[in-house]
Amino acid sequence: MIRIITLSEDDILFDRKVAGEALDKAVRRKTPLRFTGICPIGGTIMFVFNECAAGDPGDRDARFVFAQLPSRDPEEVSATILSRYSGGFDTLGTFSIGDDLWGLFKRIPGHA
């Protein structure tokens, strides 16, 4: 079974911390979930989660963070992804809001 959490671009722009907490809350419900995809459509972004098998905690301990990337330059995006990884975050995907590029990152439990 999959779960889809939908956020508007405006929700992310207005308060990206609260938007990330909405994803945090989704994975902490009774049935463990694991992030599997991102699907931007118009002014809406869908975040796809799969239910996990028994005993798999999924992303229950993860923390999701939205961040605006500094530019669309591949070298700068790569540097940002490497920096985030060094800080304990996996990159889950990117999406555009207007002319800006945004990333969704997940805190890696037990990492730096």
C-alpha positions, -999 to 999 in steps of 0.1 A, spaced: 0 0 0 12 35 -7 5 68 10 6 102 -8 11 134 11 3 165 -9 17 199 -1 12 231 -21 42 251 -32 28 280 -10 29 257 21 66 251 15 73 288 8 53 300 37 70 277 63 93 250 51 99 238 86 62 231 92 61 214 57 89 191 67 72 183 100 41 173 80 62 146 64 78 137 97 44 132 112 33 110 83 61 85 88 55 83 126 20 69 124 11 34 133 21 18 100 58 24 92 64 42 59 94 48 37 98 77 13 99 65 -23 92 94 -46 84 130 -53 60 142 -80 56 180 -87 25 188 -107 16 225 -112 15 242 -78 13 209 -59 39 185 -49 31 149 -40 53 129 -17 50 91 -21 56 67 8 54 29 8 42 9 37 70 -12 52 70 -49 59 66 -61 95 96 -53 115 109 -26 92 108 8 109 109 26 76 116 63 79 101 66 114 134 81 129 140 103 99 136 141 98 126 157 65 139 191 55 131 214 26 159 237 15 161 262 -14 192 254 -34 217 282 -42 213 280 -80 206 256 -109 243 253 -117 252 216 -116 285 222 -97 267 243 -70 239 217 -67 265 189 -64 284 209 -37 252 215 -18 243 178 -19 278 168 -7 276 193 21 242 181 32 254 145 31 284 155 53 259 170 77 239 138 79 213 142 52 203 121 22 190 139 -9 156 126 -18 149 148 -48 146 183 -62 117 203 -76 111 239 -88 90 266 -73 89 294 -97 125 300 -109 140 285 -77 152 250 -73 144 233 -40 156 200 -24 140 176 -1 165 161 23 162 133 50 182 132 82 201 99 83 195 84 117 228 77 135 248 97 110 270 127 120 
